[in-house]
Amino acid sequence: MTFEIQYAAEVELDLKEICSWYESQQPGLYDKFERWLNECVDRIGRVPFIGEEVHTNIRKRRIKHFQYFVLYRINDSLILILGVFHFKQDPARWEERFSLNGH
């Protein structure tokens, strides 16, 4: 089965925040993050149920080499990326995305 991948609007804000922080730490570090993020999303697209289920139809998958994870929902043949979060962030922040995006 082929899955279409879409991104919630909030993901762009997540990535801008992450980019700003990584680039302030070390120029070019965000590029490495982005490569591993893309690998993670590609893997989710190929094997959607690979992520840990955190709520009904909501899963998370760690981004290799970084302390971030991709939060996503599976609906039929659609994968909606809900956000990209640091493991130390308050879970209430990413749980809020469930309700913002149709759960």
ChimeraX attribute file (.defattr): number of C-alpha atoms within 10 A of each C-alpha:
attribute: neighborCount
match mode: 1-to-1
recipient: residues
	/A:1	7
	/A:2	10
	/A:3	17
	/A:4	13
	/A:5	16
	/A:6	12
	/A:7	13
	/A:8	14
	/A:9	12
	/A:10	15
	/A:11	17
	/A:12	13
	/A:13	12
	/A:14	15
	/A:15	16
	/A:16	11
	/A:17	11
	/A:18	19
	/A:19	19
	/A:20	11
	/A:21	13
	/A:22	17
	/A:23	13
	/A:24	12
	/A:25	11
	/A:26	9
	/A:27	10
	/A:28	12
	/A:29	14
	/A:30	19
	/A:31	13
	/A:32	12
	/A:33	19
	/A:34	15
	/A:35	12
	/A:36	17
	/A:37	21
	/A:38	12
	/A:39	14
	/A:40	18
	/A:41	19
	/A:42	13
	/A:43	14
	/A:44	22
	/A:45	18
	/A:46	13
	/A:47	13
	/A:48	20
	/A:49	15
	/A:50	13
	/A:51	18
	/A:52	12
	/A:53	15
	/A:54	12
	/A:55	12
	/A:56	10
	/A:57	15
	/A:58	22
	/A:59	22
	/A:60	24
	/A:61	21
	/A:62	20
	/A:63	22
	/A:64	14
	/A:65	10
	/A:66	13
	/A:67	11
	/A:68	20
	/A:69	20
	/A:70	21
	/A:71	25
	/A:72	29
	/A:73	22
	/A:74	18
	/A:75	12
	/A:76	10
	/A:77	13
	/A:78	15
	/A:79	21
	/A:80	19
	/A:81	24
	/A:82	26
	/A:83	22
	/A:84	24
	/A:85	23
	/A:86	17
	/A:87	12
	/A:88	8
	/A:89	10
	/A:90	10
	/A:91	11
	/A:92	8
	/A:93	10
	/A:94	16
	/A:95	15
	/A:96	11
	/A:97	17
	/A:98	19
	/A:99	9
	/A:100	11
	/A:101	14
	/A:102	7
	/A:103	12
